[in-house]
Amino acid sequence: MQSDDFEKAYGDFIDRPEYDEAQGDLFRIVRISFKAGWESAGGNPPPSQPVVRLLPKEPT
């Protein structure tokens, strides 16, 4: 568990305009990378797959 001093310092850090700018830059980098992969794959989305599949309980 983090101390109150840490939480205060972290809150002050993410409230700075420089953090917002860096977050925006990171978003743009990820988007550009995704777009490059998308275009190199022909621009078609991958087939949808379930994240979780629930199975019925087997009788005992």
C-alpha positions in Angstrom: 0.0 0.0 0.0 1.3 3.5 -0.8 1.7 6.3 1.6 -0.5 9.4 1.6 2.6 11.4 0.5 3.0 9.2 -2.5 -0.7 9.5 -3.5 -0.5 13.3 -3.2 2.7 13.5 -5.2 1.2 11.2 -7.9 -2.0 13.2 -8.1 0.0 16.4 -8.5 2.1 14.7 -11.2 -0.9 13.6 -13.3 -2.6 17.0 -12.9 0.2 18.8 -14.7 -0.3 19.9 -18.3 2.9 18.1 -19.3 1.3 14.8 -18.3 -1.7 15.5 -20.5 0.6 16.3 -23.4 2.6 13.1 -22.9 -0.6 11.1 -22.6 -1.8 12.6 -25.9 1.5 11.8 -27.5 1.4 8.2 -26.3 -2.2 7.9 -27.7 -1.0 9.1 -31.1 2.0 6.7 -31.1 -0.3 3.7 -30.4 -2.8 4.9 -33.1 -0.1 5.3 -35.7 1.3 1.9 -34.9 -2.1 0.3 -35.1 -2.9 2.0 -38.4 0.4 0.8 -39.8 -0.4 -2.8 -38.8 -3.9 -2.5 -40.1 -2.8 -1.3 -43.5 -0.1 -3.9 -43.8 -2.7 -6.6 -43.1 -4.9 -5.3 -45.9 -7.2 -3.2 -43.8 -9.5 -5.9 -42.8 -10.3 -6.4 -39.1 -9.4 -9.8 -37.6 -12.3 -12.2 -37.0 -14.2 -11.6 -33.8 -13.5 -14.1 -31.1 -15.0 -14.4 -27.7 -12.8 -13.4 -24.8 -14.4 -15.9 -22.4 -16.4 -19.0 -23.1 -18.6 -20.4 -20.4 -19.1 -24.1 -20.4 -22.0 -25.9 -18.8 -21.2 -27.8 -15.5 -20.8 -31.5 -16.2 -23.1 -33.8 -14.2 -21.4 -35.6 -11.3 
